């Protein structure tokens, strides 16, 4: 009886370890996606900056009347 309970606890522990590793992997992947999106957002901000009021037009842009 005690041996069966110990085996069940070991199985649960192993399953929890596997789940914890899966969650860790997902979290790592999401972190990489977030980093990529931040870089993309920064690029877009720089690209849109000249179109903001008071922003500088890109070099060589024709004057607006």
C-alpha positions as CSV (number, residue, x, y, z in Angstrom):
1,X,0.0,0.0,0.0
2,X,2.7,2.5,1.0
3,X,4.8,1.5,-2.0
4,X,1.9,2.2,-4.4
5,X,1.4,5.6,-2.9
6,X,5.1,6.4,-3.2
7,X,5.0,5.4,-6.9
8,X,2.0,7.6,-7.5
9,X,3.8,10.6,-5.9
10,X,6.9,10.0,-8.0
11,X,4.7,9.9,-11.1
12,X,3.0,13.1,-10.2
13,X,6.3,14.7,-9.4
14,X,7.7,13.7,-12.8
15,X,4.6,15.0,-14.6
16,X,4.9,18.3,-12.7
17,X,8.6,18.6,-13.7
18,X,7.7,18.0,-17.4
19,X,4.9,20.6,-17.2
20,X,7.2,23.1,-15.5
21,X,9.8,22.6,-18.3
22,X,7.1,23.1,-20.9
23,X,5.9,26.3,-19.3
24,X,9.5,27.5,-19.0
25,X,10.0,26.9,-22.7
26,X,6.8,28.7,-23.6
27,X,7.8,31.7,-21.4
28,X,11.3,31.8,-23.1
29,X,9.7,31.8,-26.5
30,X,7.3,34.5,-25.6
31,X,10.1,36.6,-24.3
32,X,11.9,36.3,-27.6
33,X,8.7,37.3,-29.5
34,X,8.3,40.3,-27.2
35,X,11.9,41.3,-27.8
36,X,11.4,41.1,-31.6
37,X,8.2,43.1,-31.4
38,X,9.9,45.8,-29.3
39,X,12.6,46.2,-32.0
40,X,10.0,46.4,-34.7
41,X,8.0,48.9,-32.7
42,X,11.1,51.1,-32.2
43,X,11.8,50.9,-36.0
44,X,8.2,52.0,-36.7
45,X,8.4,54.8,-34.3
46,X,11.5,56.1,-36.0
47,X,9.9,55.7,-39.4
48,X,6.8,57.6,-38.3
49,X,8.6,60.3,-36.4
50,X,8.9,62.8,-39.3
51,X,5.1,62.6,-39.9
52,X,4.4,63.9,-36.4
53,X,3.7,67.6,-35.9
54,X,7.0,69.3,-35.4
55,X,8.9,66.3,-36.7
56,X,11.6,66.8,-39.2
57,X,10.9,65.7,-42.8
58,X,13.3,63.1,-44.2
59,X,16.4,64.4,-46.0
60,X,15.6,65.3,-49.6
61,X,11.9,65.5,-49.1
62,X,10.2,68.2,-51.2
63,X,8.8,71.2,-49.2
64,X,5.1,71.2,-48.5
65,X,3.0,74.3,-49.3
